[in-house]
Amino acid sequence: MKIARVKVSHINMSFWGEFAARQDELHLVTLMATYPQYRHPLSSWFPAEAMCVVEIETEDGLVGTGWCEDYSHATSVIIDEHLSRLLIGADPLDRNRLWDQMYRSTMPYGRKGPALYAISAIDIALWDLAGKHFGQPVYQLLGGRARDEVPIYASHLHFTNEDEFTREAAEYVNRGFKAMKMRFLHGPADGRQGMNRNTELVQLLRETVGDNVDIMADAYMGWDLEYARTMCRMLAPFNMKWIEEPLLPDQIRDYATLRRDSPVPIAAGEHETTRYGFSQLIEAEAVDIIQFDIGRVGGFSEAKRVCTLAQAAGLPVYTHAYGTPTLHLATSDTAIGMVEYFPVPVWDRIDEAPHFDGTAIPVDGKLMLGDEPGLGATLDLPGFTAIT
């Protein structure tokens, strides 16, 4: 079996669907909040949202599909102009060899960012293709079911006003979610007043959901070490499961310092890639919780390796983002404690629908995959026509 064709589709649609459109209207602290002109909205500095869909077709007509983010068209170009020529004529079942060849060949401009997004999408497509070839779901190829139902946490929560914030949090509890994540509003530019406001909102969330629901909060790389140390001490009374991405990803030494000092667990990793990047985080004892994104870390092949590293270090994995690939991995690997999901808030007028890849809406804070071969995904994307 040989690869005959690699088709790349650039889709002018956010990987995050309706969540991205809503988030542009909502306030949160980000790594650009230190610059007043880029504080809000997110789209004032964020690249245009887009997706890359990769279809890999064999000589006998079997097709595997993978996808990732495609900011500035960069991922699609890398696959079209470079990686596709490493794939044509290769055996698609040689996933380890192809991964290594793609990683090594992109080294002059890769290691992280769009090059790893491209490798991730291709790797996901190769696993989908392998599952279809063997007539097995991907989770079966990954070792079979380690669990029947995957725990899911609610991750939309933004503060708009007190009524909507508390109604949304209470609704997630009613829907059976055992954990939820909010966004911090303030960072160093807002001084002590911002710290107090961050603390008030975490306290409000804890009072709303009670003591039997895990709460988390995301700083989206918008703090510095001094600010983060103070905030973590202020938030200690609220029994948070984690504070997410308080610092820039490359501040590994600062992360290690913060982790030693913080009474609240520190989570990070959605902007990290490969076993090599996560080895540095783990060896530095920089985080309490690993949070890779399967569409960035290097696909299934590399995500499995990172899970093994995390387990050996005694660290839990709580993956970034939702979707069929992540759920297949979480079904097969108990290193993953929960998967992130973005519900439509109760105060929004948009009806909640299945994910763009056909993944169902979680029920009672969990989801069970079927036994369709490969990923079992059917992409519903404007302007996308699959190979038939």
N, C-alpha and C positions, 0 to 999 in steps of 0.2 A: 504493500500500500504506500503510495507516494502522494505528496501534496502537489496539486496541479494549478491551484489558483488561490490568491489571497486578495480579497476584496475589502476595501476600507471605505466606510461611510462617515463623513463628518455631519453631525446632526446639530442644528442650531436650536438645541433644547437643553435645559439644565439637567444634569445627572440627578439632581435633587427634586425635579418636578415642581409641584406647586409650592413646596417648602421654600425654594429659592426666591420665588416671587414674593411670598409673604415676608421672608426675612429682610428683604430690602426696605420694608416699611417699619421694621421693628428695631429698637435700639439695643445695642450690645457693645461691650468694649472689644476692641480688636487691636492687633499689633500696629495699626496705623492711627489709632485714636490720639496719639501724642501730637499729631498734626491737625489743627482745627478744621482745615478745609476738607479733610478726609475722615472726619469723625462719623459722619452719617450723611447719606445712606451708604450701605456696603458697596453699591455699584459705583460710588464716586471714585473708587480706586481698584476695585476687584476686576479682573479680566472678564470678558464676555463669557457667559456660561455656554458650554457646548459639550457634546459627547462624541466619542469615537467608537464605532462599532466595527469589529473585525470578524470577517467570515473566512474560514479556511476550508477549502473544498479539495477532496481527494480525486484521483483519477476515476474512481468508480462512483462519484457523485455524492459521497457522504460529506456533510457540512457541519463544522463546529463553529459556534459563535461566542465571542467574548466582547467586553466593552469596558470603557474607562472614561474619565474626564478628558477633555480635549481643549484646554485653554489656548487661545490664540492659534488654533489649528496645528499646534506644534506636534501633538502625538500622531495625528494622521500623516503628517509629512514624514516623520521618522519611520513609520511603518512602510509607507509608499516608496520612499526614496532610499531606504536602507534595509530594514529587517526583512521585507518580503523576499528579497533575493537569497537570503539565508534559508528560507523556508521552502521555496519551490524545488521540487524533486526530492525533498527529505521525507523520511518516514515520520508521520505525525505522532506515532507512539513513542518515539525517542525523545520524550519530553525533557529529561534531565540534560541530554546532550544539547538540545536546541536552546534550553534556557541558558546554559553556560556559554554557548556560542553567541547568543544575543547580548548577554551581559558583557562579555569580553570585547565584542566588536563595537559596543557603544561607549567603551571606557574613555575615549578621547573627549567626549562631550556629555557622558552620562553619569552613572553612579547613583543619581537621584533625579527627581523631577520627571519631566515628560518622557525621558528615555525609559525610566522604570514603569511609568504608566503604560507605555507601548508594550513593553515586555509582559506586564501584568495582563493586559487585554488579550495578547496572543496566547499566553499560558492558559488563561481561562478558556479560550476557544479550543485549545488542544485537549484539555480535560473533557470539555463538552463532547468533542469529536470522539475521544476514546470511549466515553460512556455509551455513545450511540453505536460505536463499533462492537462493543461487547454486550450491548443490550442491558446495561446496568446504569442506575443513577450514579452520579459522580460520588456521592457520599459512600457508596458501596466500594468504589475503586480506592477511596481514601482509607478503607479499613472497615467499612460497615457502620451500622448505627451504634454509637456510644450512648445515645439517648433517643427517646421517641419524640419528645417535644422540646423545642428550643426556647429557653426563657428570653423574653423581649422586654426592653425598657422604653418608656416614653421619653422622647427627646426633642420636643418642640418648644417647651415652656420658655416664653419671654415675658418680661413685665411690660404691660401696656398701661393698665390701671389696676387698682387693687381688686375690683370686682371681677374683671376678666381673668386676672392671674389666679385668684383663689378658685373661681369656677372651673377653670381649666384643670388645675391640679386636682380638685375634688372629683372631676369627671374621670380622670385617669385612674384614680383609685376605684371608682365605680366600675370601670371597664376591666378591672382585674390586674392592672399593672402593679407589680411589687416594687418598682423603682422608677424614678423620673429625674430628668436633668433640666435645670434652668440655665439662663445666661446671665453673667454679671453685666451690670451697666457701666461700671466705673473702673478707672485705672489711675496711675500716678498723676496724671494731669488734673485730676479732680480732688486731690489732697485728702485731708482727714474727713471732710464732709462726704466725699464719695465712699470712703471706707465705711463710714457709719451707715450710709444708705445700702451698700452691698450687704452689710450685716443684718439690717432690718428686713431685707427681702428674703434672705435665707431663713431668718427667724419666722417670718410670715409663712413661708412654705412649710417649715417643720410644724408649726401650729395648725396649719390647714390639713395636712395629711396624717398627722399623728406619729407615733413612735414606731409603728410596725411597717413603714414604707421607707425604703432607702432613697435618700436625696443626694444629688450631685450638682455641681455647677461648673460652667465652662468659662474660662477667661480668655480663650482664643489668642493666646500668645501676647496678651495686652499688658502684662505686668512686668516689673523688674524685680530683682531679688529682694531688695529692701521692702518694697511694697508687699510682695508676696509673703514674706515672713511675718509682717504685721497682720495681714489679712488672715493668714492661717491661724494665728493665735486668737484673733477676734472671733473666728468661726468655730473654734474648738467645742463650745457648749452644745452644738446642734447635731452632733453625731452624724456627720456627713460621710458618705461612702467614698467620695473622692472630690478633689478639686482638679480640674482638667486644664492642661496646657497653660500654666501660668506664665511660662517663659518661652523665649524663642527656642526652636529645636536644637540649635547648635550650642546652647548654653549648658552643656553637660555638667561642667564643674559646678555651676550655680544650681542646677537641678539637684545634684548630690548634696550640696550644702542645705538647700531647702528641705529635702527629704529627711535629712538628719534632724532638723530643727522643728519640723511641722508636726503638730498633733493631729493633723488631717492627712489621710493618704493622698499621694500625688500620682496623677495619671497623665500619660503622654504617649505619643508615638504615631498619631495619624499622619504626621508629615515626615515620618522616618521611613527608610526603605531597607530591604534586604537583611539577611542574617548578620551582615557585617555591621550595619548601623545599630541594630538592636543589641548585638554583642557589646558594643561600646557603652550603651545605656545600662545594660545589666552589670557589666564589669565595674562600672563606676558607682554602682548602687544608687542610680540617679532617680529611679521611679519605683513606686509601689505596685503600679498597675500598667500593663502593656496594652496599647490601643492601636494596633495596625489597621490599615485599610487594605483589603485584598486587591483592590484596583490600583494601588500605589506601591505596595510592599514587594511585588514581584509575582502576583498571582497565587494560585493554589500551591505550586511547587515550593515557593519561598515562604508562604504563610505557614505551611506545615513545619518547616525548619524553625521558624520563629516560635511557634507553639512549643516545640521540643525544648528550645533554649529557655523559654519562660518557665516551663514545668520543672526543668532541672534546677532553676534558680528559686523555685518556690513562689513564683509570681503569677497571679491570675491574669487572664486576657479578657478584655471586654472590647469587642471589635468596634471600629468606626464604621458607621453607615449600615444600610439595610440592603437586601436584595438576595436573589437566588444563590449566587456563588458563596456569599458569607454564610447563608443558612446551611448549605451543603457541608461546609467546613465545620460549622458548629454542631451539626448533627453527628459528625464523625469524631469529634475531638472534645473531650471534657475539659481541656485546658481553657476553653472559652466559656466564661461564666454567663454572659448575657450578650445579646445583639441589640444594637441601637435601632430605633424606629421613630419616624416622624409623623405622629398622628395629626389630623386636622383638628385644631382647637375647637372647643364647644362653642365659642363665640364667633367662629368664622362661618361664612355662608357657603363655602365650597363643600361639596359632598366628598366624603372620603372614598377612595377607589383603590383597587389593587395597584401594586407598584408597576412601573412601566415595563418590567420584565415578566409580569404576570404573577408575581409573588402575592399571596393573599394577605389580607388584613389580619393581624394577630387577634386571637380571641382569648380573653382572660389572661393576657400578658404572656402568651406562648403561641407557638406555631409548629405544626408537624408537616414535613415534606412528604409527597407521594413517592411512587416508585417508577416514574417515567425515566426512560434512558437519558443519559447525559444530564444536563441541567434541568430539563423539563421546562425551559423558558420559551415564551413567545413574546417577542418585543413589540410593543405598541408605541411607535414613535412616528411623529409627523415627518413625512418625506422619506421614510425608510422603507425599502423594498428588499426583502430577504432573497437570497439565492434559492431558486426552486429547481 
